[in-house]
Structure formats: structure tokens, C-alpha cells
Amino acid sequence: MIFAIIASLLLIGFFSGYEIGFVSANRLSLELKKKQGSRAGNIIAKFLEAPTQFIGTCLIGLNISLVIFGILFEEALHECVWSAFNLGPYAILFGNTVVSTLVILLIGELVPKAIFKARAASMITSFAPIANFFHLLFKPLTIVMVSLAQWVLRNLFNVKLINKKEAFTKIDLAHFVQQTKDEQNQQDLNTDLFENALSLPDIKIRECLVPRTEIVGVEINTTLEELQKIFEETKLSKLIVYEESLDTIVGYVHQLDLFKKPTKLASVLHSIPLVPESMSAADL
């Protein structure tokens, strides 16, 4: 009985930990493991193709393990602990509830979830064969339960379910960038640029405005040689173009336009759109 109790408790920890690891793992890292062609990568790729069914497998395995643990642990407590005391049924019920809850929360929930979440990619990769075994074992039951749940959502709660594979989210990209920065300090500049790009949807145009005294621009009649020199000195990719003064801005020029070998600055001039300050930087 002791072996069965320990086994069921380990399974509780495995299913709860693997579920949180699968949900919180960096999907870009998982896709890279898939591209490497490893056995674990191919297994995880199958999970990613049907994440709802796999999470259903974890929940089914978790609940079965909880039931088995509850029955066996209650019997073990009664034989080893409560039989030595003259306790009533309600006191025994209270004791079983408290002890079982503490054991499950600490050993079966909190510790495994913390471990799997801290090292999500490596943990779910290492335990992928075991997860695949239970996925195949519970697959018929999982299909039935998921289909039933979807039917209830559609017909009783009028929830529209869209079955499509999710693209990588901004969170996935941010996670991947942070991981890259930690591993390769040489790419700090590129990483910062990428992180700034990810934050564009949360930035308003007014936050990007430059004070007039700090604007770097060129006059419309500036020669191409002078324009190239200004680009090299300022390290900017775009320059404001004005006529006589910054009060009369006529457009902007991009450094890539110089590769078109223009004859004069006006031939590669771009117009500047008028947008409200409240617009998102990503929309611009």
C-alpha cells in the first residue's frame, strides 16, 4: 500500500507539474527542439498540434491519481494513526482532510509546479516519453471528455470555439529575446532593438515626439555628399527635410535612398503623414 500511495503522489506531482510546464514553456524553444528532429521534440510537436487534448490528458491523469491517493491514504491513516485514538467519524474525516490536503498541496502541487515552471522547456523535454505514454493511454477518454466539454460550451453556454493553431504571441517572443540576451551578451544591441519593437503597441505617438531643439534635419537644397556625411555622423536612419527652417518641413529622407544613386535630395523625398498624438506607435 505504501508503494501505491507514493506512486499515486508522484503521478499527481507529474501531471500537475507537466501541465503548468507545458502552458508556461517558451513555444519558440519547443519549436526549435522540434526542428532538431529529436524524439522528445517530435513528441512535443504532437502535443502542440492539439494542446487542448493534451491538457485534457493531464487533467484526467491528475484526477485519477487524486482519487487513488485519497482512497489509499485514508485507509493508511486509519490503520496507522487513527486506530490508536478513540476518535469519532467526524474527527477522522477532519483529520483525513487536513493531512491529505497538506500532503497534496506541498508534495503534489506546489513543489512540482515550481520546478516545472522554473525549468519548463528542459523538464517537459526530459519527461516527454512518459507524458506521451499517458497521452496514448488516456487518448480515448480524453477525446470523449473534450468533445463533451466543447458540446456543452457550444450548446448550453453559446460559446463560439475557434479551432486554429495559435501563432507565437508577443509573450513568447519576449521570453525568447530575454533568454537570448542571457546566453549571448554580444547581441545586447540587437536584443534591445527587438524588445523596443515588442513594446510599440503600448506606446503612444506623443511619447515618441522629439523637442524642436533636438530635431536633426537637413535643408532641401543640401547636397548628397553633405547628406551622406550627416547620416554617418548622426547614425540616424531617417532625417527631417525642411525648407529654409524647421517651421516648414517638407518631408523626410531615408539613408537607404542613397543606394538608389539619386541626382538630388528632392528626388528621394518622402512625405510625412499627419497622425493624432494618441495613436499607437505600432499602428503608425
C-alpha positions in Angstrom: 0.0 0.0 0.0 2.8 2.4 0.8 4.3 1.9 -2.7 0.9 2.6 -4.3 0.5 5.8 -2.2 3.9 7.1 -3.1 3.3 6.2 -6.8 0.0 8.0 -6.9 1.5 11.0 -5.2 4.3 11.1 -7.7 1.8 10.9 -10.5 -0.1 13.8 -9.0 3.1 15.9 -9.0 4.0 14.8 -12.5 0.6 15.7 -14.1 0.2 19.0 -12.3 3.8 20.0 -12.9 3.8 18.9 -16.6 0.6 20.8 -17.2 2.0 24.1 -15.8 5.3 23.5 -17.6 3.6 22.9 -20.9 1.4 26.0 -20.6 4.3 28.3 -19.5 7.1 27.0 -21.7 8.6 29.2 -24.4 7.0 27.9 -27.6 9.8 29.2 -29.7 12.3 26.9 -27.8 9.9 24.0 -28.2 9.7 24.6 -31.9 13.4 24.7 -32.2 13.6 21.3 -30.4 11.1 20.0 -33.0 13.3 21.3 -35.8 16.3 19.5 -34.4 14.5 16.2 -35.1 14.9 14.7 -31.6 12.5 12.1 -30.3 11.4 14.4 -27.5 11.0 17.3 -29.9 8.7 15.2 -32.2 6.6 14.1 -29.2 6.2 17.7 -28.0 5.3 18.7 -31.6 2.3 16.4 -31.4 1.2 17.9 -28.1 1.4 21.4 -29.7 -0.8 20.4 -32.6 -3.6 19.5 -30.2 -2.9 21.4 -26.9 -6.5 21.1 -25.7 -6.4 17.3 -25.8 -3.0 17.1 -24.1 -4.1 19.4 -21.3 -7.2 17.2 -21.0 -4.9 14.2 -20.7 -3.0 15.9 -17.8 -6.3 16.7 -16.0 -7.7 13.2 -16.4 -4.4 11.7 -15.1 -4.3 14.2 -12.3 -7.9 13.4 -11.1 -7.5 9.7 -11.4 -4.3 9.9 -9.3 -6.0 12.1 -6.8 -8.9 9.6 -6.3 -6.5 6.7 -5.9 -4.3 8.6 -3.5 -7.3 9.8 -1.4 -8.7 6.2 -1.0 -5.3 4.6 -0.2 -4.1 7.4 2.0 -7.3 7.5 4.0 -7.0 3.7 4.7 -3.4 4.1 5.6 -4.1 6.9 8.1 -6.9 4.9 9.6 -4.7 1.8 10.2 -1.5 3.6 11.3 -2.8 6.7 13.1 -6.4 7.0 13.9 -6.8 3.4 15.2 -4.6 4.3 18.1 -7.1 7.1 19.2 -10.7 6.8 20.2 -11.9 9.4 17.6 -15.4 9.8 16.2 -16.2 9.7 12.4 -16.2 13.5 12.0 -12.9 13.9 13.8 -11.4 11.3 11.5 -12.9 13.0 8.4 -11.5 16.3 9.5 -8.0 14.7 10.2 -8.0 13.0 6.8 -9.0 16.2 5.0 -6.3 18.3 6.7 -3.4 15.8 6.4 -4.3 14.8 2.8 -4.7 18.5 1.7 -1.3 19.4 3.2 0.5 16.5 1.6 -1.1 17.1 -1.8 -0.5 20.8 -1.8 3.1 20.6 -0.7 4.4 17.5 -2.5 1.9 17.0 -5.2 1.2 20.6 -6.3 3.4 23.4 -5.1 6.9 21.8 -5.4 6.3 20.1 -8.8 4.7 23.2 -10.3 7.5 25.4 -9.1 10.2 23.1 -10.5 8.4 22.6 -13.9 7.7 26.3 -14.2 11.3 27.3 -13.4 12.7 25.0 -16.0 9.8 24.4 -18.3 11.5 23.6 -21.6 14.1 21.2 -20.1 11.6 19.5 -17.8 8.9 18.8 -20.4 11.5 17.7 -22.9 13.0 15.2 -20.4 9.7 13.8 -19.4 8.2 13.8 -22.9 8.3 10.0 -23.4 6.4 9.5 -20.1 3.9 12.1 -21.0 3.4 10.5 -24.4 2.7 7.1 -22.7 -0.1 8.6 -20.7 -1.3 10.6 -23.6 -1.8 7.5 -25.6 -3.3 5.6 -22.7 -5.9 8.2 -21.9 -6.5 9.3 -25.5 -9.9 7.6 -26.0 -11.2 9.1 -22.7 -9.6 12.4 -23.4 -11.4 12.7 -26.8 -14.7 11.9 -25.3 -14.3 14.3 -22.4 -13.0 17.2 -24.6 -15.8 16.6 -27.1 -18.4 16.6 -24.3 -16.9 19.8 -22.9 -17.0 21.5 -26.3 -20.6 20.4 -26.9 -21.6 21.9 -23.5 -19.9 25.2 -24.3 -21.4 25.5 -27.7 -25.0 24.4 -26.9 -25.5 25.4 -23.3 -23.4 28.5 -23.0 -23.4 29.6 -26.7 -19.6 29.9 -26.8 -18.0 30.0 -30.2 -15.0 27.8 -30.4 -12.3 28.5 -33.0 -10.1 25.6 -33.8 -6.9 27.1 -35.2 -3.3 26.9 -34.3 -2.1 29.9 -32.3 0.8 31.9 -33.7 3.6 32.9 -31.5 2.5 35.6 -29.1 4.3 38.7 -28.0 5.0 37.0 -24.7 6.6 34.1 -26.5 8.9 36.5 -28.4 9.7 38.5 -25.4 10.6 35.3 -23.5 12.8 34.1 -26.3 14.6 37.5 -26.5 15.3 37.6 -22.8 16.7 34.0 -23.0 18.9 35.0 -25.9 20.2 38.0 -24.0 21.1 35.9 -21.0 23.0 33.5 -23.2 24.7 35.8 -25.7 25.9 39.1 -24.2 27.4 40.1 -27.6 23.9 40.7 -29.0 22.8 43.2 -26.5 22.2 45.9 -29.1 20.0 43.7 -31.3 18.2 42.4 -28.3 17.4 45.9 -27.1 16.1 46.9 -30.5 13.8 43.8 -30.6 12.5 44.4 -27.1 11.7 48.0 -28.1 9.8 46.8 -31.1 7.7 44.4 -28.9 6.7 47.4 -26.7 5.5 49.5 -29.6 1.8 48.6 -29.2 1.9 50.1 -25.7 3.5 53.4 -26.7 1.6 56.4 -27.9 2.9 58.8 -30.6 3.2 61.6 -28.1 5.8 59.6 -26.2 8.0 59.5 -29.3 8.0 63.2 -30.0 11.3 65.0 -30.0 11.7 68.6 -28.8 12.2 71.1 -31.6 15.7 71.9 -30.3 16.8 68.3 -30.6 15.5 67.7 -34.1 18.2 66.7 -36.6 17.2 67.8 -40.1 18.6 68.9 -43.5 17.7 71.7 -45.8 16.0 70.7 -49.1 19.0 72.0 -51.1 21.6 70.0 -49.2 24.0 68.2 -51.5 24.0 64.4 -51.5 27.6 64.4 -50.2 26.6 66.5 -47.2 23.6 64.4 -46.6 25.7 61.2 -46.6 28.1 62.8 -44.1 25.3 63.8 -41.8 23.9 60.3 -41.9 27.4 58.9 -40.9 27.8 61.5 -38.1 24.4 61.1 -36.5 24.0 57.3 -37.1 20.3 58.0 -37.8 18.3 56.1 -40.5 16.0 59.0 -41.3 16.4 62.8 -41.4 13.8 65.5 -41.5 13.9 67.7 -44.6 12.8 71.3 -44.3 12.7 74.4 -46.5 14.6 77.4 -45.0 13.7 76.4 -41.4 12.2 73.6 -39.3 8.9 75.6 -39.3 8.5 74.4 -42.9 9.0 70.7 -43.0 8.5 69.2 -46.5 9.2 65.5 -45.8 12.0 63.1 -44.7 14.7 61.1 -46.4 15.9 57.6 -45.6 19.5 56.5 -45.7 18.7 53.6 -47.9 17.6 56.0 -50.6 21.2 56.9 -51.2 21.7 53.5 -52.7 19.3 54.5 -55.5 22.0 56.9 -56.6 19.7 59.9 -56.8 20.7 63.1 -58.6 19.4 65.4 -55.8 17.7 65.1 -52.4 14.3 66.1 -53.7 14.1 63.0 -55.9 14.0 60.7 -52.9 11.9 62.8 -50.6 9.2 61.0 -48.6 6.0 62.8 -47.4 5.3 62.8 -43.7 1.8 61.6 -42.7 -0.3 63.5 -40.2 -1.5 61.4 -37.3 -3.0 62.1 -33.9 -0.7 62.0 -30.9 -3.0 59.4 -29.2 -2.3 56.8 -32.0 -0.3 53.7 -31.1 3.3 53.7 -32.4 2.7 50.2 -33.8 -0.3 51.5 -35.9 2.0 54.1 -37.4 
